[in-house]
Amino acid sequence: MPIRIFVIDDEPLIGQLLAYQLSGAGYEVLTEQDGYKALSRFALVAPDLVLLDVMMPNINGWDVCRQIRSASNVPIIMLTAKQGDSDVITGLTSGADDYIGKPFSMGQLLARVEAVLRRSTPHSGELRRPMVAPPAFATSAQRAPAVILPPPIAPPEESPPTTEPPRLGPHLAALRQSRGMSLHQAERVCAVRWEFLQAIETEQFNFVPRAELRQALNSYATFLGVDLRPYLQPRRKAARQPLPFSVAISALLLIAVLLAAVSWYVL
């Protein structure tokens, strides 16, 4: 399963930008603009990492960070315009693992996300104990509603075995995700831009320059241990198929007519 990141920021445009960029790098992204709602959803979302803004209405990011940290070891990165020394100290002492100021570089953010994830332990988003209730002074509209977990989902029925190879793009994406790798990490190993890898996984090959497509596909498939020959066989078989029966009959009739015409001309 892909790594899940929970973005908590009251600015919709920043949330959309982060969701677009992080999902493009291979992460699963969920967003929330309200701190209390984020706390109520936290147990259900079960994120692997939290990106948290400081200046939010109703409850600030530092208090959200403290409440999350009191119940979970999930990595938290503060992402805010408050960059003073006292702000950074407050964020780190509240339980944050890193502190990034706005405006930020997306390349630096991705690198820091990967660094924090490397230091984290598996299942760090699991709760140690129930989340702390909102402060007593919060109004009823601000109080976080109780979390109701959905019923378990029945496992999907197994499909009958087939000799056809799976679709190449989704197959490559599933193999990468099974290794717990993001597209950004795969880019470093394969030396292929993550945008091209994403285009290959979604089978939008026209987004990859023709001169680089073959090399990118071979490099990515080799890294994931995928044999590309089964995906090339159907074309070769199609090229060796005999002519349809109707075409063969038409050709024989044409030859017979030509022979008859030649015989009549000679006689």
PASE-908391 format. One record per atom (N, C-alpha, C): x, y negated, z negated. Coordinates in steps of 0.05 Angstrom, whole numbers, always signed. Atoms other than C-alpha are relative to their C-alpha. Layout:
! PASE-908391
((X, Y, Z));
...
! end
This chain:
! PASE-908391
((+17, +24, +0));
((+0, +0, +0));
((+17, -25, +0));
((-16, +25, +0));
((+25, -71, +14));
((+0, -13, -27));
((-3, +15, +25));
((+49, -114, -43));
((-22, -22, +0));
((+22, +19, +3));
((-9, -158, -69));
((+9, -24, -15));
((-8, +26, +13));
((+3, -232, -85));
((-26, -15, -5));
((+23, +16, +9));
((-49, -274, -123));
((+9, -29, +0));
((-6, +29, -2));
((-45, -348, -103));
((-21, -16, -15));
((+19, +16, +16));
((-77, -395, -155));
((+8, -29, +4));
((-6, +28, -7));
((-78, -467, -128));
((-26, -13, +7));
((+25, +14, -5));
((-134, -518, -128));
((-1, -15, +27));
((-1, +13, -27));
((-112, -546, -60));
((-6, +20, +21));
((+7, -20, -19));
((-148, -506, -6));
((+20, +3, +23));
((-18, -1, -22));
((-99, -525, +49));
((+26, +15, -7));
((-24, -14, +9));
((-39, -501, +9));
((-6, +30, -3));
((+7, -28, +3));
((-75, -436, -8));
((-2, +14, +27));
((+2, -11, -27));
((-91, -425, +66));
((+27, +4, +13));
((-27, -1, -11));
((-19, -440, +86));
((+15, +24, -12));
((-15, -22, +13));
((+10, -392, +35));
((-12, +27, +8));
((+13, -25, -8));
((-41, -338, +53));
((+9, +8, +29));
((-8, -6, -27));
((-23, -344, +127));
((+29, +9, +2));
((-28, -6, -1));
((+52, -344, +117));
((+7, +26, -14));
((-6, -24, +16));
((+54, -289, +64));
((-12, +25, +13));
((+12, -23, -14));
((+6, -243, +102));
((+16, +6, +25));
((-17, -4, -24));
((+49, -254, +164));
((+25, +15, -7));
((-24, -14, +9));
((+108, -229, +123));
((-6, +28, -10));
((+7, -27, +8));
((+70, -165, +106));
((-12, +3, -27));
((+12, -2, +27));
((+40, -182, +38));
((-31, -2, +3));
((+29, +4, +3));
((-33, -176, +18));
((-4, -23, -18));
((+2, +25, +14));
((-56, -244, -6));
((-29, -5, -8));
((+26, +8, +10));
((-116, -264, -49));
((+4, -28, -13));
((-2, +27, +10));
((-130, -337, -68));
((-22, -7, -19));
((+20, +11, +19));
((-167, -374, -123));
((+7, -29, -6));
((-5, +28, +4));
((-175, -449, -135));
((-5, -9, -29));
((+7, +7, +27));
((-200, -448, -207));
((+14, +18, -20));
((-16, -16, +20));
((-158, -426, -267));
((-17, +20, -15));
((+17, -18, +15));
((-216, -396, -306));
((-9, +23, +17));
((+8, -22, -18));
((-241, -357, -246));
((+23, +19, +6));
((-24, -17, -5));
((-170, -333, -233));
((+4, +19, -23));
((-3, -17, +23));
((-167, -306, -304));
((-21, +22, -1));
((+21, -21, +0));
((-233, -270, -296));
((+4, +21, +21));
((-5, -18, -22));
((-211, -239, -231));
((+26, +16, -3));
((-27, -11, +1));
((-141, -220, -253));
((+0, +30, -3));
((+0, -29, +4));
((-156, -150, -279));
((-10, +15, +24));
((+11, -13, -23));
((-196, -133, -217));
((+20, -2, +24));
((-19, +4, -22));
((-144, -162, -169));
((+25, +18, -4));
((-24, -15, +6));
((-86, -127, -204));
((+23, -7, +18));
((-20, +8, -19));
((-33, -167, -167));
((+28, +10, -8));
((-28, -7, +6));
((+41, -149, -161));
((+16, -25, -6));
((-14, +25, +5));
((+60, -223, -164));
((-21, -23, +1));
((+18, +23, +1));
((+25, -290, -181));
((+15, -25, +8));
((-10, +27, -7));
((+39, -357, -147));
((-19, -20, -13));
((+18, +16, +18));
((+11, -409, -196));
((+7, -30, +1));
((-3, +29, +1));
((+1, -484, -190));
((-4, -10, -29));
((+2, +11, +27));
((+6, -528, -252));
((-24, -19, -3));
((+21, +21, +3));
((-41, -587, -240));
((-26, +10, +12));
((+26, -10, -8));
((-111, -556, -236));
((-21, -11, -19));
((+21, +10, +18));
((-178, -580, -264));
((-8, +22, -20));
((+11, -18, +21));
((-209, -549, -326));
((+22, +12, -18));
((-22, -12, +15));
((-146, -512, -347));
((+25, -1, +17));
((-24, +3, -15));
((-74, -525, -327));
((+14, +27, +4));
((-15, -25, -6));
((-26, -474, -298));
((+16, +11, -22));
((-16, -10, +23));
((+16, -470, -361));
((-17, +17, -18));
((+18, -16, +17));
((-44, -446, -401));
((-8, +26, +14));
((+6, -24, -15));
((-63, -397, -346));
((+23, +20, -2));
((-24, -17, +1));
((+9, -371, -346));
((+2, +13, -28));
((-1, -12, +27));
((+7, -361, -422));
((-20, +23, -4));
((+21, -21, +3));
((-58, -322, -419));
((+7, +25, +16));
((-8, -23, -16));
((-34, -278, -363));
((+23, +15, -13));
((-24, -12, +12));
((+33, -266, -397));
((-7, +15, -26));
((+8, -13, +24));
((-2, -247, -462));
((-12, +28, +5));
((+14, -26, -5));
((-36, -189, -427));
((+14, +16, +22));
((-12, -14, -22));
((+10, -170, -369));
((+29, -8, +4));
((-28, +6, -7));
((+82, -166, -346));
((+3, -8, +29));
((-2, +6, -28));
((+65, -186, -275));
((+18, -24, +5));
((-18, +23, -6));
((+118, -233, -244));
((-17, -25, +7));
((+14, +25, -5));
((+95, -306, -242));
((+20, -20, +10));
((-17, +22, -11));
((+125, -361, -199));
((-17, -25, +0));
((+14, +25, +0));
((+103, -432, -214));
((+7, -15, +26));
((-4, +14, -25));
((+93, -471, -150));
((-14, -27, -2));
((+13, +25, +8));
((+81, -545, -166));
((+17, -24, +7));
((-14, +26, -5));
((+99, -618, -153));
((+13, -11, -25));
((-12, +9, +26));
((+117, -627, -227));
((+28, +13, -2));
((-27, -12, -2));
((+193, -618, -222));
((+19, -12, -21));
((-17, +11, +20));
((+219, -655, -283));
((+12, +22, -18));
((-13, -20, +17));
((+266, -619, -331));
((-20, +11, -21));
((+19, -9, +20));
((+212, -617, -385));
((-22, +18, +12));
((+20, -16, -13));
((+162, -589, -335));
((+11, +29, +6));
((-12, -26, -6));
((+210, -533, -313));
((+3, +16, -26));
((-4, -14, +26));
((+226, -516, -386));
((-27, +10, -10));
((+26, -9, +10));
((+152, -514, -404));
((-10, +24, +16));
((+9, -22, -16));
((+137, -469, -345));
((+14, +26, -7));
((-15, -24, +5));
((+193, -420, -360));
((-6, +11, -28));
((+6, -9, +27));
((+178, -418, -435));
((-29, +10, -2));
((+28, -10, +0));
((+104, -405, -418));
((-1, +28, +10));
((+0, -27, -10));
((+125, -340, -386));
((+5, +3, +29));
((-5, -2, -29));
((+140, -357, -314));
((+28, +12, +5));
((-25, -12, -7));
((+195, -319, -279));
((+17, -18, +18));
((-15, +18, -17));
((+214, -374, -230));
((-18, -25, +3));
((+13, +26, -1));
((+196, -447, -216));
((+9, -13, +26));
((-6, +12, -26));
((+192, -477, -146));
((-15, -26, +3));
((+13, +26, -3));
((+178, -550, -132));
((-12, -4, +28));
((+12, +9, -26));
((+133, -579, -77));
((+12, -26, +8));
((+3, -19, -22));
((+147, -591, -21));
((+21, +21, +0));
((-19, -23, +1));
((+181, -524, -11));
((+5, +10, +28));
((-6, -13, -25));
((+214, -486, +45));
((-11, +28, -1));
((+12, -27, +0));
((+176, -423, +66));
((+22, +21, -1));
((-22, -19, +1));
((+242, -387, +77));
((+10, +4, -28));
((-9, -2, +28));
((+264, -403, +6));
((-21, +14, -17));
((+22, -13, +16));
((+196, -383, -22));
((+0, +30, +5));
((+0, -29, -6));
((+198, -315, +14));
((+24, +13, -14));
((-24, -12, +12));
((+269, -303, -11));
((-4, +2, -31));
((+4, -1, +29));
((+250, -320, -83));
((-22, +20, -8));
((+20, -20, +5));
((+188, -277, -79));
((+12, +28, +0));
((-13, -26, -1));
((+230, -218, -58));
((+19, +4, -23));
((-18, -3, +23));
((+282, -232, -112));
((-15, +6, -25));
((+16, -5, +24));
((+229, -234, -166));
((-12, +28, +0));
((+12, -26, -2));
((+196, -171, -140));
((+21, +22, -5));
((-21, -20, +5));
((+263, -134, -141));
((+6, +3, -30));
((-6, -1, +29));
((+272, -151, -215));
((-24, +11, -16));
((+23, -8, +15));
((+201, -131, -233));
((-2, +31, -1));
((+4, -28, +3));
((+179, -62, -255));
((-25, +9, +15));
((+25, -9, -13));
((+127, -19, -219));
((-24, -4, -18));
((+25, +4, +14));
((+55, -33, -238));
((+2, -22, -21));
((-3, +21, +19));
((+75, -97, -272));
((-26, -16, -4));
((+25, +14, +2));
((+6, -125, -259));
((-21, +14, -17));
((+19, -14, +17));
((-28, -73, -303));
((-2, -15, -28));
((+5, +13, +25));
((-59, -101, -367));
((+11, +16, -24));
((-9, -13, +25));
((-26, -86, -434));
((-23, +2, -20));
((+24, +1, +17));
((-90, -106, -470));
((-20, -19, +13));
((+19, +18, -14));
((-154, -143, -452));
((+9, -29, +0));
((-7, +28, -3));
((-146, -214, -428));
((-10, -17, -24));
((+8, +18, +22));
((-149, -269, -482));
((-24, -17, +10));
((+23, +16, -8));
((-216, -305, -481));
((+8, -29, +3));
((-6, +28, -3));
((-217, -378, -459));
((-2, -15, -26));
((+1, +16, +25));
((-208, -432, -513));
((-29, -5, -9));
((+27, +4, +11));
((-267, -444, -559));
((-13, -25, +10));
((+12, +25, -9));
((-276, -514, -533));
((-9, +0, +29));
((+9, -2, -28));
((-290, -490, -462));
((-30, +1, +1));
((+29, -1, -3));
((-361, -501, -438));
((-8, +27, +11));
((+10, -25, -10));
((-405, -444, -417));
((+5, +3, +30));
((-6, -1, -28));
((-393, -462, -344));
((+29, +7, +5));
((-29, -5, -3));
((-318, -457, -355));
((+8, +27, -10));
((-8, -26, +11));
((-318, -392, -393));
((+1, +21, +22));
((-4, -21, -20));
((-293, -333, -352));
((-21, +22, -4));
((+20, -22, +3));
((-348, -281, -339));
((+15, +26, -4));
((-12, -26, +5));
((-336, -210, -360));
((+6, +14, +26));
((-9, -14, -24));
((-300, -167, -309));
((-15, +27, +1));
((+14, -26, -4));
((-343, -109, -283));
((+14, +14, +23));
((-15, -15, -21));
((-302, -57, -246));
((-20, +14, +18));
((+18, -14, -18));
((-334, -28, -184));
((+2, +30, -4));
((-2, -29, +2));
((-351, +47, -182));
((+22, +11, +18));
((-21, -12, -17));
((-297, +92, -155));
((-10, +6, +28));
((+7, -5, -28));
((-296, +100, -80));
((+7, +29, +7));
((-5, -27, -7));
((-302, +170, -54));
((+22, +1, +21));
((-21, -3, -20));
((-242, +194, -14));
((-12, +4, +28));
((+10, -4, -28));
((-252, +191, +62));
((+2, +29, +8));
((-1, -27, -10));
((-268, +255, +97));
((+23, +4, +19));
((-23, -6, -17));
((-209, +288, +131));
((-10, +4, +29));
((+6, -4, -28));
((-211, +283, +206));
((+12, +25, +11));
((-11, -25, -11));
((-200, +346, +247));
((+27, -5, +13));
((-27, +4, -12));
((-128, +357, +271));
((-2, -6, +30));
((-1, +8, -28));
((-111, +327, +338));
((+28, +1, +10));
((-26, -1, -12));
((-54, +334, +386));
((+9, -27, +10));
((-7, +26, -9));
((-57, +262, +407));
((+16, -15, -21));
((-15, +15, +20));
((-4, +218, +373));
((-16, -23, -10));
((+15, +23, +10));
((-31, +163, +328));
((+8, -25, +16));
((-6, +26, -13));
((-34, +92, +355));
((+26, -10, -10));
((-27, +7, +8));
((+36, +66, +355));
((+2, -23, -20));
((-2, +23, +17));
((+26, -2, +323));
((-9, +6, -29));
((+8, -7, +27));
((-16, +20, +263));
((+17, +21, -14));
((-17, -21, +12));
((+29, +81, +254));
((+26, -13, -11));
((-24, +13, +9));
((+91, +37, +249));
((-6, -17, -25));
((+8, +16, +24));
((+55, -10, +200));
((-4, +17, -25));
((+4, -18, +23));
((+34, +48, +156));
((+26, +11, -11));
((-26, -10, +9));
((+104, +76, +153));
((+16, -21, -15));
((-14, +21, +14));
((+133, +9, +134));
((-12, -5, -27));
((+14, +5, +26));
((+81, -3, +80));
((+4, +23, -20));
((-4, -22, +18));
((+92, +67, +52));
((+27, -2, -13));
((-26, +5, +12));
((+164, +46, +39));
((+0, -24, -18));
((+1, +23, +17));
((+140, -15, +1));
((+15, -24, +11));
((-16, +22, -12));
((+174, -62, +51));
((-18, -20, +13));
((+14, +21, -14));
((+150, -129, +76));
((+13, -3, +28));
((-11, +5, -26));
((+160, -152, +148));
((+26, -15, -2));
((-24, +16, +4));
((+212, -201, +122));
((+24, +18, -7));
((-21, -19, +7));
((+252, -143, +92));
((+8, +17, +24));
((-6, -16, -24));
((+246, -101, +155));
((+15, -16, +21));
((-15, +18, -18));
((+272, -161, +195));
((+29, +2, -6));
((-28, +0, +7));
((+337, -159, +157));
((+13, +26, +7));
((-12, -26, -6));
((+347, -85, +168));
((+2, +5, +30));
((+1, -6, -29));
((+327, -81, +241));
((+12, -22, +17));
((-10, +23, -15));
((+355, -149, +262));
((-19, -8, +22));
((+22, +8, -18));
((+288, -163, +296));
((-18, -19, -15));
((+16, +20, +14));
((+247, -225, +280));
((-26, +12, -10));
((+24, -12, +12));
((+189, -209, +234));
((-25, -7, +17));
((+23, +6, -17));
((+141, -245, +282));
((-3, +21, +22));
((+1, -20, -21));
((+160, -194, +336));
((-9, +27, -12));
((+8, -25, +13));
((+152, -136, +287));
((-31, +0, -5));
((+29, +2, +5));
((+82, -162, +269));
((-15, +4, +26));
((+13, -3, -26));
((+65, -167, +343));
((-1, +30, +9));
((-2, -29, -7));
((+88, -94, +353));
((-21, +15, -16));
((+19, -14, +17));
((+46, -70, +294));
((-29, -5, +8));
((+27, +6, -8));
((-16, -105, +320));
((-4, +5, +30));
((+0, -7, -29));
((+1, -82, +392));
((-6, -24, +17));
((+2, +24, -17));
((+2, -153, +418));
((+28, -5, +12));
((-27, -1, -11));
((+63, -139, +460));
((+7, -25, +17));
((-5, +23, -17));
((+54, -201, +503));
((+12, -23, -16));
((-13, +21, +17));
((+79, -243, +443));
((+30, +4, -2));
((-28, -5, +1));
((+147, -211, +449));
((+12, -4, +28));
((-12, +4, -26));
((+192, -235, +506));
((+7, +27, +13));
((-4, -26, -14));
((+197, -180, +559));
((+28, +10, -2));
((-28, -8, +1));
((+273, -181, +556));
((+7, +12, -27));
((-6, -9, +27));
((+271, -166, +481));
((-18, +22, -10));
((+20, -18, +10));
((+211, -120, +476));
((+11, +29, -3));
((-10, -28, +1));
((+245, -53, +493));
((+20, +3, -24));
((-20, -2, +22));
((+304, -66, +445));
((-14, -2, -27));
((+13, +3, +26));
((+258, -90, +389));
((-16, +25, -7));
((+16, -24, +5));
((+212, -30, +397));
((+17, +24, -7));
((-18, -22, +6));
((+269, +20, +399));
((+13, -3, -28));
((-13, +4, +26));
((+303, -11, +339));
((-19, +5, -23));
((+20, -4, +21));
((+240, -12, +297));
((-8, +29, -3));
((+8, -28, +1));
((+219, +58, +316));
((+22, +18, -11));
((-23, -16, +10));
((+289, +86, +302));
((+2, -4, -30));
((-2, +5, +29));
((+290, +53, +233));
((-21, +15, -16));
((+22, -13, +14));
((+222, +83, +214));
((-1, +30, +7));
((+0, -29, -7));
((+239, +151, +245));
((-22, +9, +18));
((+22, -6, -19));
((+186, +149, +300));
((+12, +7, +27));
((-8, -8, -27));
((+198, +187, +365));
((-19, -13, +20));
((+17, +14, -20));
((+173, +144, +423));
((-7, +17, +24));
((+5, -16, -24));
((+173, +201, +474));
((-29, +8, +3));
((+29, -7, -4));
((+101, +224, +459));
((-16, -23, +11));
((+15, +23, -10));
((+78, +154, +475));
((+6, -7, +29));
((-7, +4, -28));
((+112, +155, +542));
((-10, +23, +18));
((+7, -23, -16));
((+89, +225, +564));
((-26, -4, +16));
((+25, +2, -16));
((+17, +207, +585));
((+4, -14, +27));
((-5, +14, -26));
((+44, +159, +638));
((+13, +19, +20));
((-14, -18, -18));
((+91, +212, +666));
((-19, +21, +11));
((+19, -20, -9));
((+35, +264, +668));
((-19, -11, +21));
((+18, +12, -19));
((-10, +216, +703));
((+13, -4, +27));
((-14, +4, -26));
((+43, +203, +756));
((+2, +26, +15));
((-3, -26, -14));
((+48, +279, +771));
((-26, +13, +6));
((+26, -13, -5));
((-27, +292, +777));
((-5, +3, +30));
((+5, -4, -28));
((-48, +321, +845));
((-22, -19, +10));
((+21, +17, -12));
((-93, +283, +893));
((-27, +12, -6));
((+27, -10, +3));
((-167, +288, +880));
((-9, +17, +24));
((+8, -19, -21));
((-203, +343, +920));
((-12, -15, +24));
((+13, +14, -22));
((-244, +293, +961));
((+20, -14, +18));
((-21, +13, -16));
((-181, +255, +982));
((+14, +21, +18));
((-13, -21, -15));
((-149, +321, +1004));
((-17, +8, +24));
((+18, -7, -23));
((-210, +340, +1047));
((+0, -21, +21));
((+0, +21, -19));
((-211, +272, +1079));
((+25, -1, +17));
((-25, +0, -14));
((-138, +277, +1097));
((+1, +23, +20));
((+0, -22, -19));
((-148, +346, +1129));
((-18, -6, +24));
((+18, +7, -22));
((-207, +321, +1170));
((+13, -20, +19));
((-13, +20, -16));
((-166, +262, +1194));
((+21, +13, +18));
((-20, -14, -16));
((-110, +308, +1216));
((-12, +16, +22));
((+14, -16, -21));
((-159, +353, +1253));
((-9, -17, +23));
((+9, +18, -21));
((-188, +294, +1291));
((+23, -9, +17));
((-24, +9, -15));
((-119, +269, +1310));
((+10, +22, +19));
((-9, -23, -17));
((-99, +339, +1336));
((-19, +4, +23));
((+19, -4, -22));
((-163, +344, +1377));
((+4, -22, +21));
((-4, +22, -19));
((-150, +275, +1407));
((+25, +4, +17));
((-25, -4, -15));
((-79, +293, +1426));
((-4, +23, +20));
((+5, -22, -18));
((-102, +359, +1457));
((-16, -9, +24));
((+16, +10, -22));
((-155, +324, +1499));
((+16, -17, +19));
((-16, +18, -16));
((-105, +272, +1522));
((+20, +16, +18));
((-20, -16, -16));
((-54, +325, +1544));
((-14, +15, +22));
((+14, -14, -20));
((-106, +365, +1581));
((-10, -19, +22));
! end
